[in-house]
Amino acid sequence: MNEPLDRLRDAGLRLPEAPRPLGSYVPAFRAGGLLYLSGMLPLQDGEPVATGLVGQDLDPGAGRAAAQVAALNALAVAHAEVGLEAVAAVVRLAVHIACPPAFHGHAAVADGASRVFDLAFAPARHARLAFGAASLPAGMPVELDVIMALR
């Protein structure tokens, strides 16, 4: 039984295939009891689900949806690396949001990713940082930096 996968399925979410790196790096690195993930992007079948700046080209709801896709990709990478049953919790989540300087809805966008992790690892919660960026890889609206604690 894999409780994180079961909880996601019960919420109507599907774990995708783990995305391939866009450059010369590994998707995850295990150090002691932690799993550090490379930047997780909102890719679906190798293509961005959205591009542009949140609050300019995309509304916050589209940014939140992109953050959810990136979080599911993070779980897919963790599952491929160690198996989700080996993950105790997300320790820290940093959400980079491509947005104009006047954008102030960072928390609402980041909630798209937090919701996925909260579902998978309930009742564990994570520390979080959300901030704006001028640009992100391939013009995508969000990129996640995720650190997970292993059992």
Backbone bond lengths (Angstrom), bond angles and torsions (degrees), N, CA, C in turn:
res aa  C-N    CA-C-N  psi(-1)  N-CA   C-N-CA  omega(-1)  CA-C   N-CA-C  phi
1 M - - - 1.462 - - 1.526 109.83 -
2 N 1.306 117.98 133.46 1.456 123.56 179.24 1.525 107.86 -118.68
3 E 1.320 116.63 95.43 1.457 120.86 -173.90 1.519 114.26 -58.43
4 P 1.338 120.45 -44.35 1.468 117.70 178.46 1.527 112.56 -58.45
5 L 1.324 117.78 -43.82 1.468 120.45 179.18 1.521 111.56 -64.89
6 D 1.326 116.50 -39.31 1.465 120.32 178.58 1.529 110.95 -63.67
7 R 1.334 116.84 -44.24 1.471 119.90 179.82 1.523 111.53 -63.96
8 L 1.319 116.87 -40.70 1.464 119.86 177.58 1.524 110.94 -63.55
9 R 1.323 116.53 -45.95 1.464 120.83 179.07 1.529 110.49 -59.93
10 D 1.330 117.01 -43.60 1.464 120.77 179.59 1.522 112.04 -62.41
11 A 1.337 116.92 -27.03 1.470 122.05 178.20 1.529 111.80 -88.26
12 G 1.345 116.95 1.99 1.453 120.87 178.35 1.520 113.98 83.81
13 L 1.337 117.08 17.84 1.464 120.65 179.86 1.522 110.03 -106.61
14 R 1.335 115.49 144.94 1.456 122.09 -177.61 1.523 109.26 -119.10
15 L 1.323 115.35 134.64 1.457 120.35 176.31 1.531 108.54 -78.65
16 P 1.337 117.50 123.21 1.470 120.09 179.44 1.527 111.12 -80.86
17 E 1.319 116.42 178.28 1.462 120.88 168.70 1.523 106.93 -66.28
18 A 1.317 116.81 145.54 1.464 119.94 178.67 1.530 109.40 -63.51
19 P 1.331 117.22 130.30 1.464 119.32 179.53 1.525 111.66 -68.98
20 R 1.307 115.74 152.08 1.463 121.64 177.78 1.521 108.88 -86.79
21 P 1.317 116.78 147.31 1.469 119.71 177.26 1.531 111.11 -59.98
22 L 1.333 115.82 147.11 1.456 121.61 178.15 1.523 111.75 -88.45
23 G 1.329 116.93 -3.29 1.456 120.83 -178.19 1.513 111.07 -150.05
24 S 1.310 115.62 -157.62 1.464 122.69 -175.88 1.529 110.93 -91.96
25 Y 1.326 116.46 77.61 1.459 123.09 179.41 1.518 109.04 -159.70
26 V 1.323 116.29 167.82 1.459 120.63 177.15 1.528 108.64 -97.01
27 P 1.334 118.10 153.12 1.461 120.62 -178.79 1.527 113.88 -68.62
28 A 1.347 116.77 -26.55 1.464 120.12 -178.02 1.523 108.95 -154.69
29 F 1.326 114.67 156.07 1.457 120.66 178.06 1.524 108.02 -138.95
30 R 1.314 115.77 125.19 1.464 121.63 -179.88 1.528 109.22 -94.28
31 A 1.326 116.23 128.73 1.462 122.23 177.19 1.519 107.20 -135.59
32 G 1.332 115.92 109.49 1.464 119.63 -177.36 1.509 110.09 60.52
33 G 1.307 115.89 -128.01 1.459 121.54 -178.17 1.515 113.75 -93.11
34 L 1.339 117.15 17.24 1.465 120.63 -178.68 1.519 110.95 -122.25
35 L 1.313 115.42 148.76 1.458 122.51 173.05 1.521 107.34 -118.90
36 Y 1.334 116.13 116.53 1.461 122.68 179.01 1.519 108.06 -97.84
37 L 1.326 116.88 123.70 1.454 120.56 179.21 1.518 110.00 -96.99
38 S 1.323 116.16 143.39 1.457 120.20 170.85 1.521 107.69 -66.99
39 G 1.327 116.79 167.32 1.463 119.98 -178.84 1.518 112.08 -52.51
40 M 1.325 115.87 126.26 1.461 121.53 -178.82 1.520 109.33 -100.05
41 L 1.318 114.33 124.65 1.462 122.19 -175.88 1.527 111.03 -108.45
42 P 1.324 116.94 161.14 1.466 120.55 177.97 1.527 111.64 -82.52
43 L 1.315 114.79 71.96 1.464 121.50 178.39 1.522 109.87 -102.18
44 Q 1.307 115.50 141.77 1.462 121.26 174.03 1.523 106.24 -134.12
45 D 1.327 116.07 120.94 1.467 121.48 -175.80 1.532 111.36 54.22
46 G 1.326 115.79 38.35 1.457 121.35 176.71 1.516 115.88 80.32
47 E 1.320 117.35 0.34 1.469 121.80 -178.33 1.524 110.75 -118.83
48 P 1.347 118.20 146.44 1.464 120.56 176.24 1.530 111.07 -61.91
49 V 1.334 116.77 138.11 1.466 119.61 175.17 1.526 110.10 -77.23
50 A 1.328 116.23 -21.39 1.465 121.80 178.18 1.518 108.38 -160.81
51 T 1.318 115.54 156.68 1.459 121.29 173.25 1.525 107.61 -136.97
52 G 1.310 115.27 158.54 1.455 120.09 177.02 1.512 112.51 114.73
53 L 1.317 114.74 -179.70 1.457 122.16 -179.11 1.519 110.92 -92.59
54 V 1.319 116.43 132.01 1.459 121.46 175.22 1.532 107.46 -71.21
55 G 1.305 116.62 132.22 1.454 120.76 -178.02 1.517 112.73 91.42
56 Q 1.320 116.41 -2.34 1.472 121.09 176.41 1.527 109.04 -132.63
57 D 1.336 116.93 -62.21 1.468 121.62 -179.95 1.522 112.04 -93.38
58 L 1.323 116.19 -25.60 1.470 122.94 -177.97 1.516 109.31 -129.06
59 D 1.327 116.28 145.83 1.460 117.72 174.41 1.534 109.27 -81.90
60 P 1.340 117.17 164.14 1.469 119.65 -178.25 1.528 113.86 -57.28
61 G 1.321 118.20 -30.76 1.458 120.46 177.80 1.522 112.03 -63.96
62 A 1.322 116.80 -39.10 1.466 120.47 176.74 1.525 110.53 -68.25
63 G 1.339 116.52 -35.29 1.464 120.32 175.52 1.513 111.65 -65.37
64 R 1.329 116.31 -41.94 1.467 121.44 177.65 1.527 110.57 -62.65
65 A 1.331 117.25 -42.00 1.468 121.12 178.21 1.530 110.50 -64.06
66 A 1.338 117.57 -39.29 1.461 120.70 177.71 1.526 110.36 -65.27
67 A 1.326 117.40 -38.49 1.467 121.27 177.66 1.530 110.32 -63.68
68 Q 1.325 117.29 -36.61 1.467 120.83 177.39 1.527 110.47 -64.38
69 V 1.312 117.17 -43.67 1.474 121.00 178.37 1.533 109.95 -61.87
70 A 1.328 116.94 -43.85 1.466 120.46 179.03 1.528 111.06 -62.60
71 A 1.326 117.63 -37.97 1.465 121.25 178.50 1.525 111.02 -66.29
72 L 1.319 117.11 -40.66 1.465 119.81 176.69 1.526 110.39 -64.23
73 N 1.325 117.28 -36.26 1.460 120.35 175.42 1.528 110.72 -64.58
74 A 1.320 116.94 -38.94 1.463 120.49 177.45 1.527 110.49 -61.51
75 L 1.309 116.49 -43.35 1.468 119.72 178.48 1.528 110.90 -65.56
76 A 1.329 116.75 -36.35 1.465 120.12 177.98 1.526 111.03 -64.27
77 V 1.332 117.03 -40.02 1.463 120.61 177.46 1.523 110.07 -65.36
78 A 1.327 117.17 -46.14 1.464 120.23 179.04 1.522 110.91 -60.82
79 H 1.323 116.62 -40.54 1.463 120.73 179.52 1.532 110.43 -63.76
80 A 1.331 116.78 -41.22 1.466 120.51 179.43 1.531 111.71 -68.55
81 E 1.325 116.99 -32.85 1.464 121.24 -176.96 1.522 113.02 -80.43
82 V 1.344 117.39 -47.82 1.470 120.60 -172.60 1.521 113.93 -133.14
83 G 1.331 117.80 -10.63 1.460 121.43 -173.02 1.518 109.18 87.16
84 L 1.325 118.02 131.14 1.470 120.13 -177.41 1.518 113.00 -62.78
85 E 1.330 116.46 -26.36 1.470 118.57 178.72 1.531 111.48 -66.04
86 A 1.334 117.52 -18.04 1.471 121.75 178.35 1.525 112.37 -86.77
87 V 1.321 117.38 -6.98 1.464 121.39 -179.30 1.526 108.91 -94.29
88 A 1.331 115.47 124.11 1.469 120.30 178.06 1.521 111.05 -81.92
89 A 1.334 116.74 -40.17 1.466 120.57 -175.79 1.512 110.28 -172.90
90 V 1.321 114.87 162.78 1.461 121.18 165.89 1.519 105.21 -83.19
91 V 1.319 116.67 125.38 1.462 121.42 -179.46 1.518 109.96 -84.33
92 R 1.337 115.07 -48.07 1.459 119.72 -176.89 1.517 109.75 -144.99
93 L 1.319 114.77 138.13 1.454 123.00 177.79 1.524 107.81 -125.68
94 A 1.315 116.76 125.16 1.465 122.03 171.07 1.522 106.90 -113.83
95 V 1.324 116.03 128.48 1.459 121.74 -177.80 1.527 108.30 -114.34
96 H 1.312 115.44 112.54 1.462 122.49 175.97 1.528 106.59 -89.77
97 I 1.310 117.39 126.37 1.465 121.88 -177.23 1.525 109.06 -121.44
98 A 1.316 116.57 118.51 1.457 120.49 175.27 1.524 107.71 -72.96
99 C 1.329 116.27 118.11 1.461 120.18 -174.68 1.527 110.33 -159.54
100 P 1.333 116.35 160.22 1.461 118.97 175.57 1.535 109.82 -73.50
101 P 1.337 117.37 161.46 1.468 120.35 -177.06 1.527 114.83 -57.53
102 A 1.312 118.27 -29.66 1.465 120.60 -176.83 1.536 113.49 -82.08
103 F 1.322 118.61 -2.84 1.469 121.41 -178.97 1.524 110.23 -71.40
104 H 1.337 116.29 137.04 1.464 120.95 -178.50 1.533 113.09 -130.85
105 G 1.322 118.08 11.03 1.466 120.96 -176.74 1.516 114.21 -97.74
106 H 1.322 117.12 31.81 1.462 121.51 -176.18 1.525 113.00 -56.08
107 A 1.319 116.91 -45.69 1.467 120.14 -176.10 1.527 111.70 -61.55
108 A 1.322 116.86 -41.37 1.469 120.06 -178.93 1.529 110.96 -64.98
109 V 1.320 117.49 -38.16 1.469 120.68 177.65 1.525 110.03 -67.02
110 A 1.334 116.81 -46.53 1.464 121.78 -179.09 1.522 111.90 -61.75
111 D 1.327 116.98 -27.65 1.468 120.03 179.49 1.532 112.53 -60.11
112 G 1.329 117.66 -24.69 1.464 119.80 177.15 1.515 111.66 -60.66
113 A 1.325 116.70 -40.79 1.468 120.82 177.57 1.519 110.82 -76.42
114 S 1.324 116.95 -43.83 1.470 120.35 -178.26 1.521 111.55 -57.93
115 R 1.317 116.78 -39.87 1.465 120.49 -179.55 1.529 111.18 -59.32
116 V 1.328 116.90 -42.12 1.467 121.22 179.98 1.532 109.98 -62.91
117 F 1.322 117.06 -47.82 1.468 120.36 -178.55 1.530 111.21 -67.42
118 D 1.332 116.94 -37.50 1.462 120.03 177.67 1.528 111.17 -63.71
119 L 1.321 116.98 -38.88 1.471 120.50 176.70 1.525 110.89 -64.79
120 A 1.314 116.31 -47.42 1.464 120.56 -174.58 1.521 112.37 -65.86
121 F 1.323 117.33 -39.53 1.463 120.22 -170.51 1.526 113.72 -116.38
122 A 1.336 117.47 23.10 1.465 120.96 178.68 1.523 110.29 -52.17
123 P 1.309 118.05 138.77 1.464 128.44 5.52 1.528 114.08 -92.61
124 A 1.334 118.46 7.39 1.469 120.74 -178.44 1.526 110.79 -62.94
125 R 1.307 116.58 142.35 1.470 123.05 175.64 1.516 108.33 -119.62
126 H 1.313 117.61 167.75 1.456 121.58 -176.67 1.528 111.75 -125.35
127 A 1.328 115.03 156.39 1.454 120.77 169.74 1.521 106.95 -77.83
128 R 1.354 116.30 151.87 1.462 118.25 -174.71 1.519 111.87 -146.17
129 L 1.311 113.64 148.62 1.453 123.81 174.35 1.518 106.40 -133.29
130 A 1.325 117.61 132.48 1.465 120.94 176.54 1.524 107.92 -131.69
131 F 1.327 115.97 133.59 1.462 118.27 -179.27 1.515 111.06 -153.42
132 G 1.318 115.12 162.13 1.451 122.01 -178.83 1.511 112.36 -86.22
133 A 1.327 114.55 150.38 1.462 122.28 177.94 1.524 108.17 -134.47
134 A 1.322 116.19 148.33 1.461 120.46 178.63 1.525 111.44 -68.90
135 S 1.323 116.75 -36.97 1.468 120.89 177.82 1.520 109.19 -158.61
136 L 1.317 115.07 158.38 1.469 122.83 178.87 1.521 108.44 -132.82
137 P 1.336 117.90 166.34 1.466 120.63 -177.47 1.531 112.86 -52.01
138 A 1.324 115.03 136.67 1.467 123.78 176.57 1.530 113.38 56.26
139 G 1.331 117.35 22.37 1.460 121.12 177.96 1.516 114.37 73.68
140 M 1.339 117.53 15.43 1.462 120.21 -177.34 1.527 111.47 -74.01
141 P 1.338 117.38 153.76 1.457 120.51 -173.90 1.527 115.24 -81.14
142 V 1.324 118.02 -21.50 1.468 120.39 -179.20 1.526 110.31 -142.47
143 E 1.320 114.71 153.87 1.459 122.10 171.30 1.529 106.35 -144.67
144 L 1.322 116.22 133.16 1.456 121.72 -178.70 1.512 111.41 -103.57
145 D 1.330 115.63 140.88 1.453 124.06 172.39 1.538 104.40 -114.36
146 V 1.323 117.50 114.88 1.464 121.32 -171.49 1.523 111.01 -125.20
147 I 1.328 115.05 133.40 1.457 122.31 172.83 1.524 107.20 -120.95
148 M 1.337 116.45 128.33 1.467 121.89 -177.29 1.523 110.14 -117.40
149 A 1.332 115.42 144.01 1.469 121.56 173.53 1.522 107.55 -92.27
150 L 1.334 115.31 135.67 1.455 120.92 179.51 1.522 110.59 -100.09
151 R 1.311 115.98 154.03 1.467 121.21 178.85 1.516 109.37 -73.47
